[in-house]
Amino acid sequence: MKVMEHVRDVKMIRDRTFNEIEPMKQTIMLLKKHQLKMDEDFLVKLENSKTSLVDISEKALGPVKEQILPLQNQEAGNIK
């Protein structure tokens, strides 16, 4: 059961973070539109962060999902 809680937590954090990326992207674009000088290209960093998040969540969830799938199917069969 603890494994399922961790899987849920990772998914929730990933989804919440993805939902925060678009507003940050829009803010950066607005700042650039108004010619605010920035030392770094934050759009690139934001996209790199998004890619890293996908990779990390897949590494964290991928093997676990495969291992718990039979247990999930068994529980679904018990409920039916």
Backbone torsions as a table, in degrees:
resi	resn	phi	psi	omega
1	MET	NA	-37.1	179.2
2	LYS	-61.4	-36.3	179.5
3	VAL	-61.7	-43.4	179.9
4	MET	-63.4	-35.8	177.4
5	GLU	-65.3	-40.7	179.1
6	HIS	-67.3	-41.4	177.2
7	VAL	-60.5	-44.5	178.0
8	ARG	-61.0	-43.9	-178.6
9	ASP	-63.3	-42.8	179.0
10	VAL	-62.9	-42.8	178.9
11	LYS	-63.8	-41.9	-179.2
12	MET	-65.0	-43.5	179.8
13	ILE	-65.7	-42.5	179.1
14	ARG	-61.6	-46.7	-179.1
15	ASP	-64.5	-42.8	179.3
16	ARG	-62.8	-41.1	179.6
17	THR	-66.6	-41.9	176.8
18	PHE	-60.2	-38.5	179.4
19	ASN	-67.6	-24.4	179.5
20	GLU	-85.1	-18.8	-175.5
21	ILE	-67.9	-44.1	-177.0
22	GLU	-62.2	-46.8	176.4
23	PRO	-60.7	-36.4	177.8
24	MET	-66.1	-39.9	178.3
25	LYS	-62.1	-43.8	178.8
26	GLN	-64.1	-38.5	178.5
27	THR	-64.4	-44.1	179.0
28	ILE	-62.6	-42.8	179.2
29	MET	-64.4	-37.7	177.6
30	LEU	-65.3	-42.1	178.0
31	LEU	-63.1	-40.6	178.0
32	LYS	-66.7	-36.6	179.2
33	LYS	-60.0	-36.6	179.7
34	HIS	-91.3	16.6	173.1
35	GLN	56.8	38.9	173.6
36	LEU	-75.1	129.3	-178.3
37	LYS	-78.3	131.4	178.2
38	MET	-127.4	139.1	-179.5
39	ASP	-71.4	-29.8	-175.4
40	GLU	-123.7	160.0	176.4
41	ASP	-90.0	96.6	-174.5
42	PHE	-71.8	-25.0	176.6
43	LEU	-64.1	-41.1	178.1
44	VAL	-65.7	-44.1	178.9
45	LYS	-62.0	-38.8	179.9
46	LEU	-65.1	-43.9	178.0
47	GLU	-65.7	-39.4	177.2
48	ASN	-63.6	-38.9	178.4
49	SER	-65.1	-40.8	179.0
50	LYS	-62.8	-44.2	178.5
51	THR	-63.0	-42.6	178.9
52	SER	-63.1	-39.7	179.2
53	LEU	-63.0	-42.1	178.0
54	VAL	-61.9	-46.6	-179.7
55	ASP	-61.7	-45.4	-178.4
56	ILE	-65.8	-43.0	-179.2
57	SER	-66.7	-35.4	176.7
58	GLU	-68.0	-38.6	177.2
59	LYS	-65.5	-37.0	-178.5
60	ALA	-76.0	-39.2	-173.3
61	LEU	-96.1	-29.3	-174.3
62	GLY	-51.5	-62.7	-178.2
63	PRO	-64.6	-34.9	-178.5
64	VAL	-67.3	-43.1	179.4
65	LYS	-58.0	-43.6	-179.6
66	GLU	-62.9	-37.8	-177.4
67	GLN	-74.9	-33.2	-176.2
68	ILE	-93.1	-8.3	-179.2
69	LEU	-57.0	-45.9	177.4
70	PRO	-60.6	-37.3	178.7
71	LEU	-67.2	-39.4	177.4
72	GLN	-63.9	-43.2	179.3
73	ASN	-63.8	-38.8	178.4
74	GLN	-63.9	-44.3	178.5
75	GLU	-65.0	-38.6	177.3
76	ALA	-63.8	-38.4	176.6
77	GLY	-65.7	-37.0	178.5
78	ASN	-67.1	-34.2	-179.4
79	ILE	-70.5	-37.3	179.8
80	LYS	-67.7	NA	NA
